[in-house]
Amino acid sequence: MKRRWITAVSCLGAAVAVTVPGSAQAATVKGTATKTVHNWSRLSYQGPKGSYYLSSSSFDCRLSPSFAQGGWGKRESKGIKGVKNGTLAGRDVFVDGFEYNNYSGAWKKNRLDADTVRVWKQMANPGYIKSVFLGARGWHRVSAHHLRIKGSMAKLGPYAAWDLHYAKHMFDGSGIKALTIDLYTDSHGRLSKLVFVGRAGAASFKAEDGWNAYDKPVRIVAPR
């Protein structure tokens, strides 16, 4: 999975399975022809009382013939309920069923079970992510390669939380009650960017999750 700041518990050393919005639709999607992709994401939240949450990540993913990915992530937070204050940055690599992460100055190695590996593969696959989001009802076309949906936090918040893995309760008391999601594709119909925006008074939330460099050669190796 892309280096995610996992929901609720903000776990930084392990991946956890999460409920996928629209999973009934997504589960029927066939395997993608995509072999490699570069993924990047940025998230910022400013709360009404000076609290904030910032994160960014960048990953190279090999989806086939064997799944692997490697990249870096950084998170900074202050005053968000349930999320440890301060800054955390480091690298994360997945190769052959093992996750290697270095967020403390030394590499740690963890074997992941089959279900967790399945989630990592899904979350690295832009075709799967696109199918999950298109399972939501209410999209309208802005242009040939741009779709938009607006809705309540109850409806769209789970989609944003699933894709970005932010702590959902960061919005508690913020007044943000609705989100707008923009979905962009490239000229081949492949997912290129998701943009999430929510505002209410002094509180604001914006995140971008992007994919490019489809099927470019990548080299991902386990740390020594």
C-alpha positions in Angstrom: 0.0 0.0 0.0 1.2 3.5 -0.5 2.7 4.8 2.7 -0.5 5.7 4.4 -1.0 7.4 7.7 -3.4 4.7 8.8 -6.9 5.7 10.0 -7.9 6.1 13.6 -4.9 4.6 15.4 -2.3 6.4 13.1 -0.2 3.2 13.0 3.0 3.9 11.1 4.7 0.5 11.2 2.0 -1.8 9.8 -0.8 -2.0 7.3 -4.3 -2.8 8.3 -7.4 -3.8 6.3 -10.0 -1.1 6.0 -13.6 -1.2 4.8 -13.7 -0.3 1.2 -16.6 2.0 0.1 -18.3 0.4 -2.9 -16.5 -2.9 -2.4 -19.3 -4.8 -4.1 -18.6 -3.0 -7.3 -14.8 -3.0 -7.0 -14.6 -6.7 -6.2 -15.9 -7.6 -9.7 -13.1 -5.6 -11.5 -10.7 -7.7 -13.5 -7.0 -7.4 -13.2 -5.4 -4.3 -14.7 -3.0 -4.3 -17.6 -0.9 -1.7 -15.8 2.6 -3.0 -14.9 4.1 0.0 -13.1 3.0 3.4 -11.9 4.3 6.3 -9.8 2.0 7.5 -7.0 2.2 10.7 -5.0 -0.1 12.3 -2.5 -0.5 15.5 -0.4 -2.9 16.2 2.4 -3.5 19.3 4.5 -6.0 20.0 7.2 -6.3 23.2 9.2 -8.6 23.1 12.2 -10.7 25.8 13.8 -8.5 26.0 16.9 -5.1 26.0 15.3 -4.8 22.3 14.9 -3.4 21.0 11.7 -2.3 17.8 9.9 0.0 17.7 6.9 1.2 14.6 5.0 2.9 13.8 1.7 4.3 10.7 0.1 5.7 9.4 -3.2 6.0 5.8 -4.4 7.0 3.7 -7.3 4.8 0.6 -7.6 5.3 -2.5 -9.7 2.0 -4.3 -10.0 3.1 -7.2 -12.2 4.5 -9.7 -12.8 5.3 -9.5 -9.0 4.0 -6.8 -6.7 6.6 -4.5 -5.1 6.8 -0.8 -4.1 9.1 1.6 -2.5 9.0 5.3 -1.5 8.9 7.8 1.2 6.4 9.6 3.4 6.2 12.5 5.9 3.6 13.5 8.4 3.2 16.4 10.6 0.3 16.9 13.1 -0.7 19.1 16.0 -3.9 19.1 18.0 -5.6 16.3 16.2 -7.5 14.0 18.4 -6.0 10.5 18.4 -3.0 11.4 16.3 0.5 11.8 17.9 1.8 15.4 17.6 5.0 16.1 15.9 6.8 15.2 12.6 7.5 11.7 11.3 9.3 11.0 8.1 11.0 8.0 6.5 11.0 5.3 3.9 8.9 2.3 3.2 9.6 -0.7 0.9 7.5 -3.8 0.1 9.2 -6.8 -1.5 8.2 -10.5 -1.6 5.7 -10.3 1.2 7.8 -8.3 3.6 7.5 -4.7 4.5 10.6 -2.7 5.4 10.2 0.7 7.0 12.6 3.2 8.4 10.9 5.9 10.4 13.3 5.7 13.4 16.8 5.7 11.9 16.9 1.9 11.5 15.2 -0.5 9.1 12.5 -2.8 10.5 11.3 -5.8 8.7 7.8 -7.3 9.0 6.2 -10.3 7.2 2.7 -9.4 6.1 -0.2 -12.0 6.1 -2.0 -12.8 2.9 -5.0 -10.5 3.6 -2.8 -7.5 4.3 -0.8 -8.2 1.1 -4.0 -8.2 -0.8 -5.0 -4.8 0.6 -1.5 -3.4 -0.3 -1.9 -4.6 -3.9 -5.4 -3.1 -4.1 -4.2 0.2 -2.7 -1.3 0.4 -5.1 -3.5 -0.3 -8.2 -5.0 2.8 -9.7 -7.5 0.8 -11.7 -8.9 -0.7 -8.5 -9.0 2.7 -6.8 -10.8 4.2 -9.8 -13.4 1.4 -9.7 -14.0 2.0 -5.9 -14.7 5.7 -6.5 -16.9 5.2 -9.5 -19.1 3.0 -7.3 -20.3 6.2 -5.5 -23.5 7.6 -6.9 -23.8 11.2 -8.0 -20.8 11.8 -10.3 -21.3 14.3 -13.1 -18.9 15.0 -16.0 -17.1 18.4 -16.0 -15.0 17.6 -19.2 -13.8 14.7 -21.2 -11.3 13.6 -18.5 -12.8 15.2 -15.4 -15.6 13.9 -13.1 -16.9 15.6 -10.0 -19.1 14.6 -7.1 -20.3 16.6 -4.1 -21.9 15.2 -1.0 -22.1 15.0 2.8 -19.2 13.9 5.0 -21.2 10.9 5.9 -21.4 9.9 2.2 -18.0 10.9 0.8 -15.8 11.0 4.0 -15.3 7.2 3.9 -14.0 7.4 0.4 -11.5 10.1 1.2 -10.4 8.3 4.4 -10.0 5.0 2.6 -7.9 6.4 -0.2 -5.8 8.8 2.0 -5.9 7.0 5.3 -6.3 10.1 7.4 -7.8 9.9 10.9 -11.5 10.5 10.2 -12.1 12.1 13.6 -9.8 15.0 12.7 -13.0 16.6 11.5 -14.7 16.4 14.9 -15.9 19.9 15.8 -14.5 21.4 12.6 -17.9 22.2 11.1 -16.9 20.6 7.8 -20.0 18.7 6.7 -19.5 18.2 3.0 -16.8 17.2 0.5 -16.1 17.7 -3.2 -14.2 15.1 -5.0 -12.7 15.6 -8.5 -11.5 12.6 -10.5 -9.2 13.1 -13.5 -8.1 10.6 -16.1 -5.4 10.7 -18.7 -6.0 10.3 -22.5 -6.0 6.5 -22.0 -8.7 6.6 -19.4 -6.3 5.8 -16.6 -6.7 7.5 -13.2 -4.4 10.5 -13.0 -5.6 12.4 -10.0 -8.1 12.6 -7.2 -8.7 16.0 -5.5 -10.6 16.3 -2.2 -11.8 19.7 -0.8 -13.9 20.6 2.3 -14.2 24.0 4.0 -16.2 25.5 6.8 -15.2 28.8 8.4 -11.7 28.5 9.8 -11.4 24.8 9.0 -10.2 23.6 5.6 -9.2 20.3 4.1 -7.6 19.6 0.8 -5.8 16.5 -0.5 -4.5 15.3 -3.8 -3.7 11.8 -4.8 -2.0 11.4 -8.2 -0.7 8.7 -10.5 1.7 9.1 -13.5 4.6 7.5 -15.3 2.5 4.5 -16.2 4.5 1.4 -17.3 7.9 3.0 -16.9 10.7 0.7 -15.7 11.2 0.8 -11.9 13.7 -1.0 -9.7 12.6 -1.9 -6.2 14.9 -3.9 -3.9 14.8 -4.8 -0.3 17.1 -2.7 2.0 20.3 -4.4 3.1 
